[in-house]
């Protein structure tokens, strides 16, 4: 063998070379110019023992900068029960790919069925699919569903207060599908829907909004659904699902589609991913929802079982009739969310959401008292809020000094939007995981820097 990890023997190679009409491996690559071929062997060091590899990895890990994260803007540090890692790491789960043969995957199918049921309970809508890749993907699938639900529709209205990355994904989707994303402007940190009726022409299929929005602010959608439905348009709301424990659900706003990301429910920061998107819809949109749906049934002996009920995707039906090109679901991440929700229960969700609300308001109030820092808008927010600094120099000093003390003070909004107007805006996130001591550490450091 040339390489021990390639299982072909010399006899195997001779047989394959003979079958294609060449005498050697060198002759096989005769068509390549000399500058593309290595003259010496690949410089790979000798193998290492398991202990040596572990020491090497540990030394690399020591370079990571650790600290107390007050970071958010789409990815949040929440308390995750130990049951999530313990159960999701079971070999029967962690090695399983998303199920194709339903009868072979009863355990995973049951977990996904529970995931769907919990998403329906949280959002108040009738049907949920077996997860999507992430929140931004869910938004693009909602846009696609809207276009497909209304004849001759080409345009989707989208709030400017959506997460910047979600807006980028929607713009990319529109470019690839030759549809139109029309932005609805913001006013004082929330979407400005005062002229919504005038934006609804026959080409418009619906509106996508977000609450808490990119600033962490909670938005008011009173009468929005009625205006849209009068013109045959759909209404989609993107929510952090944990926030729905204490704010109005999409169903209470009469939304047709609920979307979002379950990162706040059992998924760690993990350097930004992977995550898990969710989508729930009214029953009338059941056959237009993308991806797959797991259903419950009984077998010949009356025993409860689970099966893939709907799979309106291009791997199962004609490509041109598929509702989406989503070919899978985020099975393991959805499982972790399911275990997390099962461990917390509704009461635990309410408690975590209330703590995130109270702690973020405590920190925001005291930071707003410091010179050179302003809480931009006097509007309700949940676990995240935007601060504006008087100048860029003070903001840089603030971030650096707090980092020196082991505190990641927040996310510069301009690092996501690349817009000049956001250069002095800092988004600070406070979840239930942040202790009173950590909040006081943040405030003490902030007072020293901004005095």
N, C-alpha and C positions, 0 to 999 in steps of 0.2 A: 504493500500500500504506500502511496505517496504521502497521504495524510491519514492519521489514525481515526479521525472523526468522519471520514468519507468511506462508506462501506464497500466500495468497489475494489475487487482484487485485480491483479495484473491480468488475469485471464478474462475477467469481465471487460476490462478496457480493450483488450485485443479484439474481443468479439464485437464490441460496439464500433470500434474503428473500422473493422472489416465490413460491417454492415453499411457504413456510409462511404466506403471506398477510399479510405486513406490508410497509410501504413504506420503513422505515429502521431503523437500529440503535437510535435513540432510541425508536422505537415498540416495538421488541422488548423493551425494559426498562421500559415504561410501568407494569408491574405492581409495580415496586419503589418503596418510599417514598423521599422525597428524602434522608433521612438516611443511606441506604445507597449513595447515588451520589456520586462525586467531582465537586466543582465545578471543580477545577483539574486540570491534568495531573499524572501521577505524578512526584514530584521525583527523577528519576534523573539523575545527572551525565553529562556527555558521555563518550564512549568514551576509553579510555586506550591507549597503545601497549603492546606486549608488554613492553618494558623497564620501563615505569612500573608495570605490574601486578606484575612480578617483584619490583621494589623494595618495593612496598607489602606483598606477601606476606612478604618477608624481614623487614621491620620488625615485622610482627605476630608472626612466628616468634621474634623476639628476646625476646619477653615470656615465652616458655616457660621454666620453671625446670628446669634440667638437673642431673643428679647421678648418683651411683653407686647403682643400685637393689638393695636387699636386701629387695625387696617380693615377695610371693608370694600365698598364699591363693587359688590357682586360676589365676594368670597369672604366668609366670616368664620371667626374662631368661637365655636359653641362647645358646650359640654357634651361629650358623647359617652353614653354608658358603656361599661366594659363588655356588656353582652354583645354589642355590635361587632367588635373585632373577633370575639371568641366564637360566635356562631357563624359569622360570614366566612371565617377561616377554615371551617370544616371542609375536608377534602371533597365531599360530595357537592359542596357549593362552589368553592373557589376554583375548582378545575373544570366546572361545567360551563360550556358556551350557551348562548341563548338557545332555547329549545326549538327543535324542528320536528322531531317525532314526539308528539305530545304524550303518547302512552309510555315513553321511556323516561319522562322527566316530571313525574307527578309532584315531587317535592318542590322543585323550582317553579312549576306552573302554579302550585297552590300559593307560594310566596308572592308571585306576580299578581295573582288574583286578589290577594289581600292588599297589595300595593294599590291596585286599581280601586278597590273598595274604599281604602283610606283617602285617596285623592278625591274621590267623589264626595266623601263626608266632609272633607276640609273645604272644598270649593263650593259645595252645595249643588253641583251639576249632576247630570244623570249617568254619563258614561265617561270612563277614562281609558286611555290605551295603556299598553304595557311598558310605558316610558319612552322617552326620546333621548337624544345624545346629551343635550344641555339646554339651558334656557334660551340661548340665542337661536339654536336650531328649532326649538319649539315655536319661537316667534315667526321664523320663516315658514314653518309648516302651517301656522295659523293664517298667514298671508296667502299661501297657496290654497288652503281650504276655502277662504273667502272668495278668491277669484273663481274657483271651481263651482261655488254654490250659486253664483249669479250670472246669468247669460250675458255675454258681451262685455263683462266687466274686465277692466284692464288696470285699475288703480286701487291702491290701498292707502288709506290715510294712517299716518304714524306720528305719535307724539314725539316732539323733540326731547322730552324728558325721559325717554327710554335710555337704558344703559348704552354708553357709546359703542361698545363692541356689538351689541345687538343691532344697533343702527347700521353698523358696517356690514354685518351679515345680511341684513335685509336689503341693503343697497346692492350687494354682490348677487343675492338671489334675483333681484329685479333685473340686473344687467344680463344675467344668464337666461332668464325666461322672457325677456323683452316686455316685462310689465313695468308699472310705474309706482314708485314710492313717493307720496306727496307728504311732506312734513307739515305738521300742525305746530305752530310756534308756541313758545312758553311765555308766561307772564308772572313775574314774581316767584319763580321757582316751580310753578306747576303749569300743566298744559292749558292753553287759552282756548276754550271751547265756545267763546261768546259768538263766534261767527260760523259755528259748525254747520248749520243748515245750509248756508250759502256754498259750502264746499262739496255738497252731496249732489253730484250730477249723475246721469245714467251710467257712466263708466266706473263710478266708485262702488267698491264691493264691501267696504267696512272700515273700521277704525281699531287700531291697536294702541293701548295706553299702558301705563305702569304705575303701581302704587304698592309699597314705597317706591318713589322714582329714583332717578340717578343721584339726587341730592339727599335721599333718605326721607323726603317729605311725603306725607299722606295726601292723596288727592280726593276731590269730591266729584262724583259722577252723577249727581242728581239730574234726572230727566234726559241724560245722554242716550240711554238705550231707546227711549221712545222716539227721539228725533231720528235715530238711525233706522229703526224698524219701519217707520213711516215711509222711508225711501227704499225699503227692501235691502238694507245694508245690515251687516253683522257687527257685533261688538265683542272685542276680545280684551281681556285684562290680564296683565302679567303681574304676579304677586310673589313675594317671598312667602312660601307656604306657612312658615312659623308665625308671620305677622297676622295671618288669618285667624289665629286663635283669639285676637282681640280687636280686629278691625272687620268691617263689613266684607262678606264673601262676594265673589263674582256673581253668584246666584242672587244675592240681595240687591245687587246693582242691575239685575236682569241681563247680565252678559250672556252671550251665546257660547263663548269660548273662554276657558281659563288656561293660562299657560304660566310657565315659570321654571325654576330650578330648585331641586331638592337638596342643594349643597348644605343648607342650614339644618337639615334633618339627617344626621348620622354620617355625613361625609366630611372628612378632615380637610384642612387647607391644602395639604399635599402639593405644595408649590404651584397651586392653581388648577389642579385637576387630577383625575377625571371627575366629572360631575354627572348629573342625571336630570334630564328635562322631563316635565310632565305636561300633559294636555288632557283637559276634560271638556265635554261639550254637552249641549242639550240633546235629548234623544233624537230629535229631528235630523241631527247631523251625524248620527251613528255611522252610516255607511260612507261618509265622506272623511272620517277621521283617518289619519295616516298610520302606518305601522301595523300593529297587531293588537288583538284583544283576546285575553284569556277568559273563558267561560266555565261555569260549573255545570255538571251533568250527572247522570247516573248510568252505570253499566247494566248488563243483562240481569245481574243478580241484585240490582237495586242499590249498589254501593256508590257513594259519592265519588266523583272523579272530576278531573280538570282537563280542558282541551283548548287548543288554539281555535277560537270561534271565527274570527274574521281576520283575514290577511290580505287586505287590498293593496298589495305591493307588487312591484314589477317582477319579483322572482316567482310569484304564484299565478298571476294573471297576465293578460296581454299588456305589454309595456305602455301602450297608449291609453289604456283604461285604468292604469294604476293611479291611486290617489296621491302617491308619493314615491320617491326613489329611496326612502328610508328602508334599508334592507335588514335591520336588526333592532334590538333595543338594549338599553344599558342594564342588563340583567343583574350583574353583581352589585352595582351601585344602587339599583332599585331595591334589591334585597336588603342592603344595609339601611336604607331609609325605612323599609318595612319593620326591621328589627328595632330600629331606633324609636319609631312611633309606637310599636307594641310595648316597649320598655317604659316609655313616658306616659302613655295614655293621654286622654284629652286634658285632664287636670295638670299633668306635667307640661304639656304644651302651653297652656294658659299661664302657668307659673313662669316658664322660661321667657315667654313673650312679655309678660308684665315686668319681670326683672330687667330685661333688655330696654324696655321703655323707661323705667324709673332711673336706672343707672346712667343711661345716655342723657336724660334731661338734667340729672344732677351735675354731670361733668360739663354739659353745655352752659348751664346757668353760671357756674363759677368761672369758666374760661372767658365768657362774655364780659366779665367784670374787669379783665386785665387790659391795660393800655395797649393799643396797636392791634387788637383782635376784635372782630365784630361778628356776631351771629347774624347772617345776612337777612333772613326773612323771619318774621314773627308768625310762623305757620306750624301746624302740628307735624311732628316727625316721629319715627319709631325708634330704631336703634342706631341711627346714623344721622349726622348733621353737618352742614357746611359752615366753615369759618372763613372769614376774609381777613387777610393781614394787610397792614397799612403799606408795606413795601416788601419787595422781593428779598432784600438783604435780611430783614428781621425774620422772614419766613424760613430762609435757609438756615439761619442761626438756630431758630427754634427746633427745626427737625434734627439738626446735627447734635445739638446739646442734649436733647432727649434721647437720641440714639446712643450717645456716649454713656448715658445712664441706663441703657438696656431697655429703652422704650421706643417702639415704632409708633410715632405719634399720629400717623394718618396717611392718607393717599392724596398726593397732589393731583387735582382733577385734570390739569393740563397735560399730565403724563399719559392720560387716556384719550383726551379729546384733541390734543395738539392745537388748541385755540388760545389766542392771546388773552381773551376775556376771562379765561379760567386760571391764569397763571398765579393769582394770589389766593385761590380757593383751596382749602384743605378739607377733605372729608374725613371725619373722625367717627369710628364705629365702636360702640360699646355693647357687648352681649352679656348674657347672664353669667358667663364664665369669668368676667372681670370682677375681682374682689374689691371690697372697700379699701383695703390697703393699696391695691394697684391704682385705684382712682386717686387716692391721696398722693401717691408717688408721682403720678402724672401732674397733678395740680401743683405740687411743691416745686417740681422741676420747671413747670411753665411759669410760675411766679418769679423764680430766680432769673429766668431768661428775659422775661418781658417787663421787668421792673423799670 
